[in-house]
Amino acid sequence: MYLNSINIYRGISILLIVSAHCYSISEIKIDTFPEALFANLTAGSTINFIFISGFLFHHVFYLREKTRQFLTQKLRRLLIPYTILSIVPIFLKLQLEPNFWGQYFPLGSDGFVNGYLIPTILYYITGAHLVAYWYIPFAVCLFIMYPIHIKFIELKPTYQLSILFLLFVIALLIHRPVDELNVLQSVVYFTPPYLLGILCSQNKTFIYKNLKNKELLLLTIVLSIAALQASLGRYDNYQKHAFEYDGIDLILLQKSILCVFFMLFLHRFENNQNKLLSILASTSFAIYFLHGYVLQLFTVLKAKFQIPIPHPWATYFLVWTALIFGSMFLALLLKKIMPKYARYITGY
């Protein structure tokens, strides 16, 4: 059964994801509690996407007995656009930042192998060449694990909850990898919200019935956690090496509760149609692929023309809007020009 609420959620998710990438170009400096609170609410928004992916894996592929087509479909949708759209950014990275990988481990820049081949492979398997592209190598690893996710679906609820609790504890301690470069650490960190999405799909009838009208409570908890982070001086993702200790990752906890909030709250609008949100939802993956390009264009233009930023927050919301609509326009334009091939370039 088609769930309009989850489709709306996809549209909202891409808005939140893009919002987290507008701080640097807008020259935002987080100095006040309200600014830190807002930053905490936008940080880590990719977790929404991952929750939705888990939800739809069960709702669309498992319930319709299409799990055999799942991996092929996902790899085709992810890897072809990723490969095509990575060519130019990787080439530019190799030319403009030849010593990029030297900050992480020794790698000579002499010769074809050390100067080009190995860096190209590293960029491709980590997504470090463009903002947000780390998600694709990680997502491929996550989706390859789909037989394990099927086994999880078929476990008894007590086992499911025990596994989910254990994995959340590990993820809350392990945090996201530094600069999103450790794909395996990303898999460990993001698997709990993916499994949470699966569980919420499995038990959606129970959740809709028993948590009805609890949205305000969930939102209050989310805001309280974000406020706690702000009071502790935190206003960004928690990132570290896997086996270091740096406290509990409150972003993951906050965003996981926010996922359930959105699931419940948007269910109220199951029969409502919003054209803009529908377009956002249908182009969401293309926006994810393309907004890094648009952001890079804005960054180059800002530097070339030495554009001053007298009002950072006004600039932030302007850039956010421009990134969304600019990326959406490119996706729709390519679809119009190349209806048969656009999905292989932008994912739409």
BALOBA-1460 file (C-alpha; in Angstrom, 3 decimals):
// residues 348
<rec num="1" residu="m" x="0.000" y="0.000" z="0.000"/>
<rec num="2" residu="y" x="1.291" y="3.428" z="-0.983"/>
<rec num="3" residu="l" x="1.957" y="5.663" z="2.033"/>
<rec num="4" residu="n" x="1.670" y="9.325" z="1.144"/>
<rec num="5" residu="s" x="3.038" y="10.262" z="4.570"/>
<rec num="6" residu="i" x="6.360" y="8.520" z="3.886"/>
<rec num="7" residu="n" x="6.551" y="10.220" z="0.502"/>
<rec num="8" residu="i" x="6.034" y="13.603" z="2.191"/>
<rec num="9" residu="y" x="8.706" y="12.606" z="4.707"/>
<rec num="10" residu="r" x="11.193" y="12.075" z="1.855"/>
<rec num="11" residu="g" x="10.557" y="15.626" z="0.675"/>
<rec num="12" residu="i" x="11.057" y="17.052" z="4.165"/>
<rec num="13" residu="s" x="14.183" y="14.935" z="4.658"/>
<rec num="14" residu="i" x="15.970" y="16.357" z="1.633"/>
<rec num="15" residu="l" x="15.192" y="19.880" z="2.881"/>
<rec num="16" residu="l" x="16.833" y="19.062" z="6.211"/>
<rec num="17" residu="i" x="19.826" y="17.319" z="4.631"/>
<rec num="18" residu="v" x="20.633" y="20.248" z="2.345"/>
<rec num="19" residu="s" x="20.145" y="22.713" z="5.203"/>
<rec num="20" residu="a" x="23.105" y="21.161" z="7.044"/>
<rec num="21" residu="h" x="25.443" y="21.993" z="4.147"/>
<rec num="22" residu="c" x="24.802" y="25.748" z="3.991"/>
<rec num="23" residu="y" x="26.736" y="26.937" z="7.053"/>
<rec num="24" residu="s" x="30.242" y="27.313" z="5.634"/>
<rec num="25" residu="i" x="29.392" y="29.284" z="2.501"/>
<rec num="26" residu="s" x="27.117" y="31.561" z="4.564"/>
<rec num="27" residu="e" x="29.959" y="32.193" z="7.051"/>
<rec num="28" residu="i" x="27.720" y="31.262" z="9.962"/>
<rec num="29" residu="k" x="29.406" y="31.386" z="13.361"/>
<rec num="30" residu="i" x="27.458" y="29.648" z="16.105"/>
<rec num="31" residu="d" x="27.676" y="32.067" z="19.027"/>
<rec num="32" residu="t" x="24.319" y="31.888" z="20.798"/>
<rec num="33" residu="f" x="22.162" y="29.190" z="22.364"/>
<rec num="34" residu="p" x="19.322" y="29.533" z="19.781"/>
<rec num="35" residu="e" x="21.863" y="29.201" z="16.950"/>
<rec num="36" residu="a" x="23.355" y="26.079" z="18.531"/>
<rec num="37" residu="l" x="19.859" y="24.660" z="19.073"/>
<rec num="38" residu="f" x="18.982" y="25.213" z="15.403"/>
<rec num="39" residu="a" x="22.284" y="23.691" z="14.257"/>
<rec num="40" residu="n" x="21.641" y="20.584" z="16.359"/>
<rec num="41" residu="l" x="18.229" y="20.162" z="14.767"/>
<rec num="42" residu="t" x="19.696" y="20.241" z="11.238"/>
<rec num="43" residu="a" x="22.853" y="18.197" z="11.949"/>
<rec num="44" residu="g" x="22.744" y="14.484" z="11.184"/>
<rec num="45" residu="s" x="19.649" y="14.784" z="9.006"/>
<rec num="46" residu="t" x="20.810" y="11.951" z="6.741"/>
<rec num="47" residu="i" x="19.465" y="9.674" z="9.504"/>
<rec num="48" residu="n" x="15.981" y="10.565" z="8.249"/>
<rec num="49" residu="f" x="16.875" y="9.174" z="4.808"/>
<rec num="50" residu="i" x="18.258" y="6.012" z="6.366"/>
<rec num="51" residu="f" x="15.167" y="5.468" z="8.522"/>
<rec num="52" residu="i" x="12.973" y="5.869" z="5.431"/>
<rec num="53" residu="s" x="15.170" y="3.395" z="3.508"/>
<rec num="54" residu="g" x="14.710" y="0.781" z="6.229"/>
<rec num="55" residu="f" x="10.969" y="1.477" z="6.389"/>
<rec num="56" residu="l" x="10.582" y="1.086" z="2.612"/>
<rec num="57" residu="f" x="12.790" y="-2.023" z="2.468"/>
<rec num="58" residu="h" x="10.178" y="-3.782" z="4.570"/>
<rec num="59" residu="h" x="7.085" y="-2.006" z="3.259"/>
<rec num="60" residu="v" x="7.897" y="-2.189" z="-0.454"/>
<rec num="61" residu="f" x="10.367" y="-5.012" z="-1.040"/>
<rec num="62" residu="y" x="9.764" y="-7.494" z="1.775"/>
<rec num="63" residu="l" x="5.968" y="-7.340" z="1.929"/>
<rec num="64" residu="r" x="5.702" y="-7.554" z="-1.850"/>
<rec num="65" residu="e" x="8.239" y="-10.403" z="-1.984"/>
<rec num="66" residu="k" x="10.602" y="-8.396" z="-4.180"/>
<rec num="67" residu="t" x="13.741" y="-8.756" z="-2.088"/>
<rec num="68" residu="r" x="15.567" y="-10.557" z="-4.928"/>
<rec num="69" residu="q" x="15.249" y="-7.442" z="-7.067"/>
<rec num="70" residu="f" x="16.180" y="-5.131" z="-4.182"/>
<rec num="71" residu="l" x="19.971" y="-5.167" z="-4.503"/>
<rec num="72" residu="t" x="20.023" y="-4.970" z="-8.302"/>
<rec num="73" residu="q" x="17.589" y="-2.066" z="-8.303"/>
<rec num="74" residu="k" x="19.430" y="-0.187" z="-5.562"/>
<rec num="75" residu="l" x="22.889" y="-0.674" z="-7.076"/>
<rec num="76" residu="r" x="21.670" y="0.475" z="-10.474"/>
<rec num="77" residu="r" x="20.011" y="3.544" z="-8.989"/>
<rec num="78" residu="l" x="23.023" y="4.428" z="-6.825"/>
<rec num="79" residu="l" x="26.192" y="3.415" z="-8.601"/>
<rec num="80" residu="i" x="25.506" y="4.563" z="-12.157"/>
<rec num="81" residu="p" x="24.695" y="8.210" z="-11.247"/>
<rec num="82" residu="y" x="27.405" y="8.172" z="-8.572"/>
<rec num="83" residu="t" x="30.029" y="7.015" z="-11.063"/>
<rec num="84" residu="i" x="29.021" y="9.509" z="-13.757"/>
<rec num="85" residu="l" x="28.710" y="12.474" z="-11.388"/>
<rec num="86" residu="s" x="31.997" y="11.616" z="-9.652"/>
<rec num="87" residu="i" x="34.186" y="11.956" z="-12.751"/>
<rec num="88" residu="v" x="34.522" y="15.751" z="-12.773"/>
<rec num="89" residu="p" x="34.828" y="16.264" z="-8.978"/>
<rec num="90" residu="i" x="37.495" y="13.564" z="-8.683"/>
<rec num="91" residu="f" x="39.447" y="15.059" z="-11.598"/>
<rec num="92" residu="l" x="39.283" y="18.519" z="-10.003"/>
<rec num="93" residu="k" x="40.313" y="17.145" z="-6.597"/>
<rec num="94" residu="l" x="43.340" y="15.468" z="-8.151"/>
<rec num="95" residu="q" x="44.369" y="18.732" z="-9.800"/>
<rec num="96" residu="l" x="43.529" y="21.231" z="-7.050"/>
<rec num="97" residu="e" x="44.346" y="19.175" z="-3.945"/>
<rec num="98" residu="p" x="47.077" y="16.714" z="-4.971"/>
<rec num="99" residu="n" x="48.118" y="16.148" z="-1.342"/>
<rec num="100" residu="f" x="44.606" y="15.684" z="0.067"/>
<rec num="101" residu="w" x="45.167" y="12.131" z="1.278"/>
<rec num="102" residu="g" x="48.489" y="13.029" z="2.884"/>
<rec num="103" residu="q" x="46.640" y="14.468" z="5.884"/>
<rec num="104" residu="y" x="45.282" y="11.006" z="6.685"/>
<rec num="105" residu="f" x="48.168" y="8.678" z="5.842"/>
<rec num="106" residu="p" x="51.511" y="8.801" z="3.973"/>
<rec num="107" residu="l" x="50.978" y="8.631" z="0.229"/>
<rec num="108" residu="g" x="53.573" y="9.852" z="-2.210"/>
<rec num="109" residu="s" x="52.388" y="12.139" z="-4.997"/>
<rec num="110" residu="d" x="54.990" y="11.016" z="-7.523"/>
<rec num="111" residu="g" x="54.082" y="8.760" z="-10.405"/>
<rec num="112" residu="f" x="50.790" y="7.642" z="-11.882"/>
<rec num="113" residu="v" x="49.950" y="5.093" z="-9.181"/>
<rec num="114" residu="n" x="50.501" y="7.281" z="-6.106"/>
<rec num="115" residu="g" x="49.533" y="10.549" z="-7.750"/>
<rec num="116" residu="y" x="46.400" y="9.460" z="-9.619"/>
<rec num="117" residu="l" x="45.337" y="5.811" z="-9.439"/>
<rec num="118" residu="i" x="45.288" y="5.271" z="-5.660"/>
<rec num="119" residu="p" x="43.765" y="8.706" z="-4.874"/>
<rec num="120" residu="t" x="41.058" y="8.110" z="-7.494"/>
<rec num="121" residu="i" x="40.181" y="4.747" z="-5.959"/>
<rec num="122" residu="l" x="40.149" y="6.268" z="-2.465"/>
<rec num="123" residu="y" x="37.852" y="9.084" z="-3.578"/>
<rec num="124" residu="y" x="35.506" y="6.631" z="-5.263"/>
<rec num="125" residu="i" x="35.211" y="4.217" z="-2.326"/>
<rec num="126" residu="t" x="34.826" y="6.992" z="0.282"/>
<rec num="127" residu="g" x="32.936" y="9.754" z="-1.566"/>
<rec num="128" residu="a" x="35.356" y="12.371" z="-0.219"/>
<rec num="129" residu="h" x="35.410" y="14.263" z="-3.524"/>
<rec num="130" residu="l" x="32.088" y="16.089" z="-3.095"/>
<rec num="131" residu="v" x="29.834" y="17.091" z="-0.227"/>
<rec num="132" residu="a" x="27.397" y="14.337" z="0.841"/>
<rec num="133" residu="y" x="28.820" y="11.746" z="-1.578"/>
<rec num="134" residu="w" x="30.109" y="9.662" z="1.350"/>
<rec num="135" residu="y" x="26.537" y="8.355" z="1.585"/>
<rec num="136" residu="i" x="26.730" y="6.307" z="-1.623"/>
<rec num="137" residu="p" x="29.623" y="3.919" z="-0.760"/>
<rec num="138" residu="f" x="28.109" y="3.517" z="2.700"/>
<rec num="139" residu="a" x="24.611" y="2.851" z="1.315"/>
<rec num="140" residu="v" x="25.962" y="0.242" z="-1.092"/>
<rec num="141" residu="c" x="27.546" y="-1.623" z="1.842"/>
<rec num="142" residu="l" x="24.315" y="-1.324" z="3.842"/>
<rec num="143" residu="f" x="22.145" y="-2.624" z="0.982"/>
<rec num="144" residu="i" x="24.504" y="-5.544" z="0.275"/>
<rec num="145" residu="m" x="23.638" y="-6.704" z="3.799"/>
<rec num="146" residu="y" x="19.959" y="-7.139" z="2.875"/>
<rec num="147" residu="p" x="19.914" y="-10.931" z="3.588"/>
<rec num="148" residu="i" x="20.835" y="-10.095" z="7.206"/>
<rec num="149" residu="h" x="18.033" y="-7.538" z="7.299"/>
<rec num="150" residu="i" x="15.589" y="-10.194" z="6.082"/>
<rec num="151" residu="k" x="16.706" y="-12.458" z="8.931"/>
<rec num="152" residu="f" x="16.160" y="-9.535" z="11.322"/>
<rec num="153" residu="i" x="12.603" y="-9.074" z="10.032"/>
<rec num="154" residu="e" x="11.832" y="-12.734" z="10.645"/>
<rec num="155" residu="l" x="13.091" y="-12.817" z="14.247"/>
<rec num="156" residu="k" x="10.773" y="-12.756" z="17.241"/>
<rec num="157" residu="p" x="10.065" y="-9.218" z="18.524"/>
<rec num="158" residu="t" x="12.029" y="-9.764" z="21.749"/>
<rec num="159" residu="y" x="15.142" y="-10.714" z="19.763"/>
<rec num="160" residu="q" x="14.629" y="-7.782" z="17.401"/>
<rec num="161" residu="l" x="14.399" y="-5.294" z="20.259"/>
<rec num="162" residu="s" x="17.405" y="-6.787" z="22.041"/>
<rec num="163" residu="i" x="19.553" y="-6.592" z="18.896"/>
<rec num="164" residu="l" x="18.372" y="-3.062" z="18.138"/>
<rec num="165" residu="f" x="19.135" y="-1.914" z="21.688"/>
<rec num="166" residu="l" x="22.635" y="-3.436" z="21.589"/>
<rec num="167" residu="l" x="23.414" y="-1.889" z="18.198"/>
<rec num="168" residu="f" x="22.167" y="1.508" z="19.370"/>
<rec num="169" residu="v" x="24.468" y="1.343" z="22.418"/>
<rec num="170" residu="i" x="27.438" y="0.554" z="20.155"/>
<rec num="171" residu="a" x="26.526" y="3.318" z="17.685"/>
<rec num="172" residu="l" x="26.023" y="5.889" z="20.442"/>
<rec num="173" residu="l" x="29.583" y="5.192" z="21.598"/>
<rec num="174" residu="i" x="31.317" y="4.676" z="18.256"/>
<rec num="175" residu="h" x="30.015" y="7.895" z="16.602"/>
<rec num="176" residu="r" x="30.321" y="8.846" z="12.942"/>
<rec num="177" residu="p" x="33.755" y="8.418" z="11.319"/>
<rec num="178" residu="v" x="36.117" y="11.382" z="10.975"/>
<rec num="179" residu="d" x="35.276" y="13.206" z="7.717"/>
<rec num="180" residu="e" x="33.010" y="10.254" z="6.832"/>
<rec num="181" residu="l" x="35.998" y="8.310" z="5.470"/>
<rec num="182" residu="n" x="35.580" y="5.001" z="7.334"/>
<rec num="183" residu="v" x="32.752" y="3.291" z="5.450"/>
<rec num="184" residu="l" x="32.586" y="0.317" z="7.826"/>
<rec num="185" residu="q" x="32.254" y="2.640" z="10.818"/>
<rec num="186" residu="s" x="29.403" y="4.397" z="8.993"/>
<rec num="187" residu="v" x="27.675" y="1.037" z="8.525"/>
<rec num="188" residu="v" x="27.931" y="0.305" z="12.256"/>
<rec num="189" residu="y" x="26.737" y="3.812" z="13.162"/>
<rec num="190" residu="f" x="23.788" y="4.037" z="10.766"/>
<rec num="191" residu="t" x="22.493" y="0.455" z="10.939"/>
<rec num="192" residu="p" x="20.340" y="1.089" z="14.067"/>
<rec num="193" residu="p" x="18.156" y="3.807" z="12.445"/>
<rec num="194" residu="y" x="17.837" y="1.580" z="9.360"/>
<rec num="195" residu="l" x="16.630" y="-1.321" z="11.510"/>
<rec num="196" residu="l" x="14.398" y="1.101" z="13.428"/>
<rec num="197" residu="g" x="12.778" y="1.982" z="10.104"/>
<rec num="198" residu="i" x="12.221" y="-1.720" z="9.405"/>
<rec num="199" residu="l" x="10.646" y="-2.240" z="12.841"/>
<rec num="200" residu="c" x="8.431" y="0.809" z="12.470"/>
<rec num="201" residu="s" x="7.154" y="-0.519" z="9.148"/>
<rec num="202" residu="q" x="6.555" y="-3.968" z="10.633"/>
<rec num="203" residu="n" x="4.615" y="-2.485" z="13.526"/>
<rec num="204" residu="k" x="3.134" y="0.600" z="11.877"/>
<rec num="205" residu="t" x="-0.470" y="-0.303" z="12.700"/>
<rec num="206" residu="f" x="0.402" y="-0.740" z="16.375"/>
<rec num="207" residu="i" x="2.474" y="2.473" z="16.404"/>
<rec num="208" residu="y" x="-0.178" y="4.571" z="14.663"/>
<rec num="209" residu="k" x="-2.790" y="3.325" z="17.129"/>
<rec num="210" residu="n" x="-0.891" y="3.406" z="20.418"/>
<rec num="211" residu="l" x="1.300" y="6.470" z="19.880"/>
<rec num="212" residu="k" x="-1.435" y="8.578" z="18.344"/>
<rec num="213" residu="n" x="-1.425" y="12.141" z="19.738"/>
<rec num="214" residu="k" x="2.026" y="11.551" z="21.274"/>
<rec num="215" residu="e" x="3.760" y="13.687" z="18.648"/>
<rec num="216" residu="l" x="4.104" y="16.688" z="20.936"/>
<rec num="217" residu="l" x="5.762" y="14.532" z="23.590"/>
<rec num="218" residu="l" x="8.243" y="13.136" z="21.057"/>
<rec num="219" residu="l" x="9.007" y="16.593" z="19.688"/>
<rec num="220" residu="t" x="9.551" y="17.892" z="23.216"/>
<rec num="221" residu="i" x="12.069" y="15.115" z="23.848"/>
<rec num="222" residu="v" x="13.852" y="15.960" z="20.579"/>
<rec num="223" residu="l" x="14.044" y="19.664" z="21.462"/>
<rec num="224" residu="s" x="15.219" y="18.823" z="24.977"/>
<rec num="225" residu="i" x="18.076" y="16.682" z="23.673"/>
<rec num="226" residu="a" x="19.041" y="19.380" z="21.154"/>
<rec num="227" residu="a" x="18.949" y="21.964" z="23.964"/>
<rec num="228" residu="l" x="21.134" y="19.714" z="26.139"/>
<rec num="229" residu="q" x="23.652" y="19.478" z="23.303"/>
<rec num="230" residu="a" x="23.644" y="23.255" z="22.925"/>
<rec num="231" residu="s" x="24.148" y="23.756" z="26.658"/>
<rec num="232" residu="l" x="27.157" y="21.422" z="26.459"/>
<rec num="233" residu="g" x="28.617" y="23.489" z="23.630"/>
<rec num="234" residu="r" x="27.863" y="20.910" z="20.911"/>
<rec num="235" residu="y" x="26.242" y="21.981" z="17.654"/>
<rec num="236" residu="d" x="27.367" y="19.518" z="15.017"/>
<rec num="237" residu="n" x="27.743" y="15.824" z="14.265"/>
<rec num="238" residu="y" x="29.785" y="13.713" z="16.668"/>
<rec num="239" residu="q" x="32.790" y="12.436" z="14.714"/>
<rec num="240" residu="k" x="35.799" y="10.485" z="15.947"/>
<rec num="241" residu="h" x="37.903" y="7.416" z="15.328"/>
<rec num="242" residu="a" x="35.989" y="4.261" z="16.121"/>
<rec num="243" residu="f" x="37.781" y="3.133" z="19.262"/>
<rec num="244" residu="e" x="38.296" y="6.476" z="20.928"/>
<rec num="245" residu="y" x="35.871" y="7.570" z="23.649"/>
<rec num="246" residu="d" x="34.113" y="10.922" z="23.482"/>
<rec num="247" residu="g" x="30.828" y="10.482" z="25.311"/>
<rec num="248" residu="i" x="27.391" y="9.597" z="23.947"/>
<rec num="249" residu="d" x="26.312" y="10.650" z="20.471"/>
<rec num="250" residu="l" x="23.213" y="12.696" z="21.247"/>
<rec num="251" residu="i" x="22.612" y="13.511" z="17.569"/>
<rec num="252" residu="l" x="21.834" y="9.860" z="16.811"/>
<rec num="253" residu="l" x="19.499" y="9.617" z="19.797"/>
<rec num="254" residu="q" x="17.773" y="12.890" z="18.940"/>
<rec num="255" residu="k" x="17.338" y="12.093" z="15.247"/>
<rec num="256" residu="s" x="16.053" y="8.560" z="15.869"/>
<rec num="257" residu="i" x="13.248" y="9.939" z="18.046"/>
<rec num="258" residu="l" x="12.622" y="12.639" z="15.426"/>
<rec num="259" residu="c" x="12.147" y="9.896" z="12.811"/>
<rec num="260" residu="v" x="9.322" y="8.368" z="14.836"/>
<rec num="261" residu="f" x="7.856" y="11.842" z="15.349"/>
<rec num="262" residu="f" x="7.752" y="12.482" z="11.601"/>
<rec num="263" residu="m" x="6.280" y="9.034" z="10.948"/>
<rec num="264" residu="l" x="3.428" y="9.751" z="13.368"/>
<rec num="265" residu="f" x="2.865" y="13.422" z="12.624"/>
<rec num="266" residu="l" x="2.842" y="13.069" z="8.835"/>
<rec num="267" residu="h" x="0.410" y="10.146" z="9.075"/>
<rec num="268" residu="r" x="-2.195" y="12.807" z="9.913"/>
<rec num="269" residu="f" x="-1.826" y="14.012" z="6.315"/>
<rec num="270" residu="e" x="-2.072" y="10.598" z="4.655"/>
<rec num="271" residu="n" x="-4.875" y="11.757" z="2.376"/>
<rec num="272" residu="n" x="-3.518" y="15.258" z="1.714"/>
<rec num="273" residu="q" x="-1.578" y="16.043" z="-1.434"/>
<rec num="274" residu="n" x="0.980" y="18.846" z="-1.639"/>
<rec num="275" residu="k" x="2.409" y="19.407" z="-5.119"/>
<rec num="276" residu="l" x="5.661" y="21.003" z="-3.987"/>
<rec num="277" residu="l" x="6.403" y="18.273" z="-1.424"/>
<rec num="278" residu="s" x="5.513" y="15.621" z="-4.014"/>
<rec num="279" residu="i" x="8.029" y="17.094" z="-6.470"/>
<rec num="280" residu="l" x="10.607" y="17.357" z="-3.683"/>
<rec num="281" residu="a" x="10.023" y="13.717" z="-2.786"/>
<rec num="282" residu="s" x="10.237" y="12.444" z="-6.360"/>
<rec num="283" residu="t" x="13.419" y="14.430" z="-7.048"/>
<rec num="284" residu="s" x="14.917" y="13.967" z="-3.568"/>
<rec num="285" residu="f" x="17.666" y="11.607" z="-4.653"/>
<rec num="286" residu="a" x="18.565" y="13.797" z="-7.616"/>
<rec num="287" residu="i" x="18.733" y="16.807" z="-5.285"/>
<rec num="288" residu="y" x="21.050" y="14.793" z="-3.035"/>
<rec num="289" residu="f" x="23.319" y="14.035" z="-6.011"/>
<rec num="290" residu="l" x="23.220" y="17.530" z="-7.510"/>
<rec num="291" residu="h" x="23.220" y="19.978" z="-4.602"/>
<rec num="292" residu="g" x="26.965" y="19.472" z="-4.083"/>
<rec num="293" residu="y" x="27.528" y="20.660" z="-7.661"/>
<rec num="294" residu="v" x="25.346" y="23.732" z="-7.139"/>
<rec num="295" residu="l" x="27.027" y="24.459" z="-3.801"/>
<rec num="296" residu="q" x="30.464" y="24.216" z="-5.400"/>
<rec num="297" residu="l" x="29.341" y="26.638" z="-8.125"/>
<rec num="298" residu="f" x="28.164" y="29.109" z="-5.496"/>
<rec num="299" residu="t" x="31.472" y="28.737" z="-3.629"/>
<rec num="300" residu="v" x="33.521" y="29.449" z="-6.766"/>
<rec num="301" residu="l" x="31.390" y="32.469" z="-7.683"/>
<rec num="302" residu="k" x="31.631" y="33.832" z="-4.152"/>
<rec num="303" residu="a" x="35.435" y="33.591" z="-4.203"/>
<rec num="304" residu="k" x="35.821" y="34.913" z="-7.762"/>
<rec num="305" residu="f" x="33.696" y="38.006" z="-7.219"/>
<rec num="306" residu="q" x="34.687" y="38.381" z="-3.547"/>
<rec num="307" residu="i" x="31.067" y="38.570" z="-2.484"/>
<rec num="308" residu="p" x="30.771" y="39.893" z="1.090"/>
<rec num="309" residu="i" x="28.394" y="38.279" z="3.593"/>
<rec num="310" residu="p" x="27.081" y="41.084" z="5.830"/>
<rec num="311" residu="h" x="24.076" y="39.061" z="7.009"/>
<rec num="312" residu="p" x="25.101" y="35.386" z="7.460"/>
<rec num="313" residu="w" x="21.730" y="34.018" z="8.545"/>
<rec num="314" residu="a" x="19.835" y="35.743" z="5.733"/>
<rec num="315" residu="t" x="22.462" y="34.359" z="3.349"/>
<rec num="316" residu="y" x="22.055" y="30.906" z="4.878"/>
<rec num="317" residu="f" x="18.334" y="30.729" z="4.140"/>
<rec num="318" residu="l" x="18.854" y="32.225" z="0.685"/>
<rec num="319" residu="v" x="21.531" y="29.646" z="-0.155"/>
<rec num="320" residu="w" x="19.373" y="26.845" z="1.267"/>
<rec num="321" residu="t" x="16.468" y="27.846" z="-0.976"/>
<rec num="322" residu="a" x="18.718" y="28.287" z="-4.011"/>
<rec num="323" residu="l" x="20.351" y="24.881" z="-3.514"/>
<rec num="324" residu="i" x="16.999" y="23.120" z="-3.299"/>
<rec num="325" residu="f" x="15.365" y="24.818" z="-6.265"/>
<rec num="326" residu="g" x="18.557" y="24.934" z="-8.339"/>
<rec num="327" residu="s" x="19.107" y="21.188" z="-7.899"/>
<rec num="328" residu="m" x="15.430" y="20.442" z="-8.500"/>
<rec num="329" residu="f" x="15.478" y="22.541" z="-11.684"/>
<rec num="330" residu="l" x="18.526" y="20.658" z="-12.997"/>
<rec num="331" residu="a" x="16.881" y="17.304" z="-12.253"/>
<rec num="332" residu="l" x="13.632" y="18.274" z="-14.004"/>
<rec num="333" residu="l" x="15.515" y="19.828" z="-16.936"/>
<rec num="334" residu="l" x="17.613" y="16.721" z="-17.540"/>
<rec num="335" residu="k" x="14.485" y="14.583" z="-17.274"/>
<rec num="336" residu="k" x="12.860" y="16.772" z="-19.918"/>
<rec num="337" residu="i" x="15.869" y="16.741" z="-22.256"/>
<rec num="338" residu="m" x="16.809" y="13.073" z="-21.785"/>
<rec num="339" residu="p" x="13.735" y="11.236" z="-20.462"/>
<rec num="340" residu="k" x="15.250" y="7.793" z="-21.095"/>
<rec num="341" residu="y" x="18.694" y="8.445" z="-19.645"/>
<rec num="342" residu="a" x="18.265" y="11.093" z="-16.925"/>
<rec num="343" residu="r" x="17.834" y="8.480" z="-14.168"/>
<rec num="344" residu="y" x="21.295" y="7.130" z="-14.979"/>
<rec num="345" residu="i" x="22.796" y="10.609" z="-14.494"/>
<rec num="346" residu="t" x="20.854" y="12.089" z="-11.579"/>
<rec num="347" residu="g" x="18.894" y="9.161" z="-10.161"/>
<rec num="348" residu="y" x="15.609" y="10.743" z="-11.325"/>
